[in-house]
Amino acid sequence: MTEISGNQPATAAQRNGDMQKLAQIVWFLLLAAFLFLAFVTCGGSGGGGTAARLGGDDDDDSATADDDNDVSGDDDDNDNDDDNDDATSDDDDDDDATPTWTAMNVPANNGLESIWGASATDVFTVSLDGEILYYDGSAWSIMSSVGAVLWGVWGLSSTDVFAVGDQDQTPSPSAIVHYDGATWSPIPCPDAGILSAVWGSSSSDVFAAGDQATILHYDGSTWAATHAGFSAESAFTSVWGASATDVYAVSSQLFHYDGSSWSAVAGIPFGGDYWGVGGTSASNVFALGHWWTPDDGAIIHYDGSSWSCATGGGPGIDFEAVWESSPSDVFVVGGLGHEPGAGAILHFDGSTWSPMPCTEKADVTSIWGASPTDVFAVSADGRILHYGY
């Protein structure tokens, strides 16, 4: 029996299987080498071409990179948002800021007695030397000079404005001028002495207050004088109404017009000289001036049924004008005369009266506002103050 050796030659089938395995290994190594070279030459630089196709979609990868950049951009945007947040925070800071009174640049004049506006960019004030000053939202300028002593100004619109006062002569007959949007023109009127104030409910229902116990009324075409019901010593200094049938005029007494006649107001808390009147409705009216006893600034309030003492201001002070945007936002101005720091401004927030910082050396004579934080006041020494940010 022939013995067989331990290392016999492989059969043809075994050799074919070994060759297939070797081919698979070589193919795998070549593919791996190709992918590695493709990544090094293209993929690492973020380029396109073959690497892009083999990488699944380099545009997507680039997009992913871009997305990464976008995320960074978003971070930047978030930074910008942070900046915006900061800006918003700054805005919040502005919102939290406290409005203050500041002096405005004003052309030289001989004292200002009244101010009124149609809007925040359309404001008129009048001076004792007959000049009418105008504010357009950026600067004050002298609009006109009418040759009269002007004490009051009021209008229905920027093209329907009245200014009143007296002729600059002796004796001093009344003076009324009207602005139609282009020109200031004098209007003939009966003599009621010095006209201190003007107010109306419409262009055909306007009242002017005179110091000779006289109220003038304009019906749209002519001015007529009314004397009935007034005491001889009534020197009217202010007029205001809630409607055509609910009008007040003040002097040493308060008078009320009901649409047909004037009559003295009863139930006033203290006697005194009243210089100003104003309000927001028939049930929210303030009258102000100076009480005789006690010697104090006077502010009284009407709630629709009765008058009551609102507050005083201290010995020697006279309150002259009031403006309010609402019952919880009331400004009252006045002063002690020509003394250092004589000007006075009070504010009422609906519950408490508080003095406002005021360095004005003369009486603050009139006040008007476009909003609670856009308020103008004028003084007897010709200055204009603005309350806002």
C-alpha positions in Angstrom: 0.0 0.0 0.0 1.4 3.3 -1.0 1.8 6.0 1.8 0.5 9.4 1.0 2.6 12.6 1.9 1.1 15.3 4.4 1.6 18.1 1.8 -0.3 17.2 -1.1 -0.7 19.6 -4.1 -4.0 21.8 -4.1 -6.7 20.9 -6.4 -7.9 23.2 -9.2 -11.0 24.2 -7.2 -8.9 25.2 -4.2 -6.7 27.3 -6.4 -9.7 29.1 -7.9 -11.2 29.9 -4.5 -7.9 31.3 -3.3 -7.6 33.6 -6.3 -11.1 35.0 -5.7 -10.3 35.8 -2.1 -7.1 37.5 -3.2 -9.0 39.5 -5.8 -11.6 40.7 -3.3 -8.8 41.8 -0.9 -7.0 43.7 -3.7 -10.3 45.4 -4.8 -11.1 46.4 -1.3 -7.6 47.9 -0.8 -7.8 49.8 -4.1 -11.2 51.2 -3.2 -10.0 52.3 0.2 -6.9 53.9 -1.3 -9.0 55.7 -3.9 -11.4 57.0 -1.3 -8.5 58.2 0.9 -6.8 60.0 -2.0 -10.1 61.6 -3.0 -10.7 62.9 0.5 -7.2 64.2 0.9 -7.1 66.0 -2.5 -10.7 67.3 -2.6 -12.8 66.5 0.4 -10.4 68.1 2.9 -10.5 71.4 0.9 -14.3 71.4 0.8 -14.2 71.4 -3.1 -16.6 69.8 -5.5 -16.0 67.5 -8.4 -15.4 63.8 -7.8 -15.0 64.1 -4.1 -18.4 65.8 -4.1 -20.0 62.9 -5.9 -18.3 60.3 -3.8 -18.9 62.1 -0.6 -22.6 61.7 -1.1 -23.1 65.4 -2.1 -20.4 67.9 -1.4 -22.9 70.6 -2.2 -24.8 69.2 0.8 -21.6 69.1 2.7 -20.9 72.6 1.6 -24.4 73.4 2.5 -23.8 71.7 5.8 -20.6 73.8 6.2 -22.7 76.8 5.1 -25.3 75.7 7.5 -22.5 75.6 10.1 -21.5 79.0 9.0 -25.1 80.0 9.0 -25.4 78.8 12.5 -22.4 80.9 13.3 -24.1 83.6 11.3 -27.2 82.9 13.4 -24.9 83.3 16.4 -23.8 86.5 14.9 -27.4 87.3 14.2 -28.1 86.3 17.8 -25.4 88.7 18.7 -27.1 91.2 16.5 -30.3 90.2 18.2 -28.5 90.8 21.5 -27.5 94.1 20.1 -31.1 94.6 19.2 -32.0 93.5 22.6 -29.5 96.0 23.9 -31.2 98.6 21.7 -34.5 97.5 23.0 -33.1 97.7 26.4 -31.9 101.2 25.5 -35.4 102.0 24.3 -36.7 100.6 27.5 -34.2 102.9 29.3 -35.6 105.8 27.2 -39.1 104.7 28.2 -38.0 104.6 31.8 -36.4 108.0 31.5 -38.1 110.9 33.3 -39.3 113.8 31.2 -38.0 117.2 32.3 -38.6 120.9 31.8 -35.9 122.6 29.6 -35.7 126.1 28.1 -36.1 126.4 24.3 -34.3 128.8 22.0 -36.7 131.7 21.4 -36.4 134.9 19.4 -36.2 138.0 21.6 -39.5 139.3 22.8 -41.1 141.4 25.5 -42.8 138.7 27.6 -45.2 135.9 26.6 -48.7 135.6 28.1 -50.4 132.8 26.2 -49.7 129.6 24.2 -51.8 127.3 22.1 -51.2 124.6 19.5 -53.0 122.7 16.8 -50.4 119.9 17.1 -46.9 119.3 18.4 -45.5 120.9 15.2 -48.0 123.7 15.0 -47.8 125.9 18.1 -48.5 129.6 18.6 -47.6 132.0 21.4 -48.2 135.8 21.7 -46.1 138.5 23.3 -46.8 141.9 24.9 -45.0 143.7 22.1 -47.5 142.4 19.5 -45.3 139.6 18.1 -46.7 136.2 17.3 -44.2 133.4 17.6 -44.6 130.1 15.8 -43.1 126.6 16.4 -42.9 124.2 13.5 -41.6 121.2 15.4 -38.0 122.2 15.1 -37.6 125.9 15.9 -39.4 129.0 17.0 -39.6 132.0 14.7 -41.4 135.3 14.7 -44.4 134.8 12.5 -45.9 138.3 12.6 -46.1 141.6 14.4 -49.5 143.1 14.7 -49.0 146.4 16.5 -51.0 145.5 19.6 -50.4 144.2 23.1 -51.4 140.5 22.9 -52.6 138.6 26.0 -54.3 135.5 24.7 -54.3 133.0 21.8 -56.5 130.1 20.9 -57.7 128.3 17.8 -59.8 125.6 16.3 -57.2 124.5 13.8 -53.9 125.8 12.3 -55.9 127.8 9.8 -58.4 129.3 12.3 -56.6 131.0 15.1 -57.6 134.1 17.2 -55.3 136.3 19.2 -56.7 139.0 21.6 -55.4 142.0 23.6 -55.5 145.7 23.4 -54.3 148.5 21.2 -50.9 149.9 22.2 -52.3 153.4 23.0 -54.1 155.3 25.7 -56.9 154.5 26.3 -56.5 150.9 25.3 -59.4 149.7 23.2 -59.7 146.0 22.6 -57.8 144.3 19.8 -58.6 141.0 18.0 -56.6 139.5 15.1 -57.3 136.3 13.2 -55.1 133.9 11.3 -56.5 132.0 8.3 -53.5 129.9 7.5 -51.8 132.6 5.5 -52.3 136.0 7.0 -53.0 137.6 10.4 -55.8 140.2 10.0 -57.5 142.6 12.5 -61.2 142.1 13.2 -63.4 145.0 14.3 -64.9 144.5 17.7 -66.6 146.5 20.5 -64.4 147.9 23.2 -64.2 145.6 26.2 -60.9 147.0 27.5 -58.0 144.6 27.7 -58.9 141.2 26.3 -57.0 138.6 28.2 -58.3 135.3 26.9 -60.2 133.7 24.0 -62.0 130.3 23.6 -64.7 128.9 21.4 -66.7 125.8 20.7 -66.8 126.4 16.9 -65.8 129.1 14.4 -69.2 130.7 14.9 -69.2 130.5 18.7 -66.1 132.3 20.1 -65.8 134.1 23.4 -63.2 136.8 24.4 -62.8 137.9 28.1 -62.4 141.6 28.8 -61.4 143.5 31.9 -64.4 146.0 31.8 -67.0 143.5 33.0 -67.6 142.5 29.5 -67.5 139.3 27.5 -67.4 139.5 23.7 -69.0 136.9 21.5 -68.3 136.1 17.9 -71.0 134.4 15.7 -68.8 133.8 12.7 -69.3 137.3 11.2 -69.4 139.9 13.9 -68.3 140.4 17.6 -70.9 141.6 20.1 -70.5 142.7 23.7 -72.3 141.1 26.7 -72.6 142.9 30.0 -75.7 141.3 31.6 -75.2 139.5 34.8 -71.7 140.8 35.6 -70.7 142.8 38.6 -69.0 146.1 37.8 -65.7 145.0 39.2 -65.5 141.9 37.0 -62.2 142.1 35.2 -62.2 138.8 33.3 -58.9 137.1 32.8 -59.8 133.7 31.4 -62.6 131.9 29.5 -63.1 128.2 28.8 -66.0 125.8 28.1 -66.8 122.2 27.9 -69.4 122.9 25.2 -71.4 125.8 23.7 -73.8 125.6 26.6 -71.3 125.1 29.4 -68.8 128.0 29.5 -66.9 129.6 32.4 -65.3 133.0 32.8 -63.3 134.0 35.8 -62.4 137.2 37.7 -62.8 137.8 41.4 -65.9 135.7 40.8 -66.7 132.7 38.6 -69.4 133.1 36.0 -71.2 130.4 34.0 -72.9 130.5 30.6 -75.6 128.0 29.9 -76.1 128.8 26.3 -78.6 131.6 26.9 -77.3 133.7 29.8 -74.4 134.3 32.2 -74.8 133.9 36.0 -72.5 134.0 39.0 -71.4 130.5 40.3 -72.4 129.7 43.8 -70.7 127.5 46.3 -67.0 128.6 45.7 -64.9 127.4 48.7 -62.9 130.6 49.2 -63.0 134.2 47.9 -60.1 135.4 45.8 -58.8 136.5 42.5 -59.2 133.8 39.9 -56.9 134.0 36.9 -57.4 130.8 34.9 -60.0 128.1 34.2 -59.9 124.9 32.2 -60.8 121.3 32.1 -61.6 118.2 30.1 -65.3 117.9 30.5 -68.4 119.3 32.3 -67.6 117.2 35.3 -63.8 118.0 35.4 -63.2 121.7 35.7 -60.4 123.6 37.5 -60.3 127.3 38.4 -57.2 128.8 39.8 -55.7 132.0 41.1 -55.1 133.4 44.6 -57.2 133.2 47.8 -57.5 136.3 49.9 -58.0 134.3 53.2 -55.9 132.3 53.7 -53.1 134.0 51.7 -52.5 131.1 49.4 -52.4 130.0 45.8 -55.9 128.7 44.8 -56.9 125.7 42.9 -60.5 124.6 43.1 -62.2 121.7 41.2 -65.7 121.1 39.9 -66.9 117.5 39.6 -70.2 118.2 37.9 -72.1 118.8 41.1 -70.1 120.9 43.4 -66.9 122.9 43.8 -64.2 121.9 46.3 -60.7 123.0 47.3 -58.1 121.0 45.3 -54.9 122.4 46.7 -53.0 125.5 47.7 -49.6 126.6 46.6 -48.1 128.7 49.4 -48.3 132.4 50.5 -48.0 135.0 47.8 -48.3 132.6 44.9 -50.8 133.1 42.0 -51.8 130.3 39.7 -52.5 131.5 36.3 -53.2 128.7 33.8 -54.1 125.0 33.6 -53.8 122.3 31.0 -54.7 118.7 31.3 -54.7 115.7 29.0 -56.9 113.7 31.4 -58.2 113.9 35.0 -55.0 112.1 36.1 -52.6 114.4 34.2 -53.1 118.0 35.1 -50.5 120.8 34.9 -50.9 124.2 36.7 -48.6 127.1 36.3 -48.1 130.5 38.0 -45.5 132.2 40.2 -44.6 134.8 42.8 -43.8 137.7 40.5 -40.3 138.8 39.4 -38.2 137.2 42.0 -35.4 134.5 41.7 -37.0 131.2 41.2 -40.5 132.8 41.1 -42.0 130.5 38.5 -44.1 127.6 39.7 -45.4 124.4 38.0 -47.6 121.8 39.7 -48.6 118.4 38.5 -51.6 116.3 39.5 -51.5 112.6 38.8 -55.1 111.9 39.8 -54.4 111.5 43.5 -51.5 113.9 44.5 -50.4 117.4 43.6 -46.6 117.7 43.3 -44.3 120.7 42.5 -42.2 120.2 39.5 -38.6 121.6 39.2 -38.7 125.1 37.8 -35.9 127.6 37.7 -37.9 130.2 35.9 -37.3 133.7 37.3 -40.7 135.1 36.3 -44.3 133.9 36.5 -45.1 131.0 34.2 -48.2 132.5 32.5 -49.6 129.9 30.2 -49.4 126.2 29.3 -50.5 123.9 26.5 -49.6 120.4 25.6 -49.8 118.0 22.6 -49.5 115.0 24.9 -48.5 114.2 28.5 -44.8 114.2 27.6 -44.9 117.1 25.0 -45.9 120.2 26.9 -45.1 123.8 26.4 -45.2 126.7 28.9 -44.4 130.4 28.5 -43.2 133.0 31.1 -43.5 136.7 31.7 -39.8 137.2 30.9 -40.3 135.8 27.4 -39.0 132.3 27.8 -40.6 129.1 26.5 -40.2 125.9 28.5 -40.7 122.4 27.1 -41.6 119.3 29.1 -40.5 116.0 27.5 -37.6 113.7 26.8 
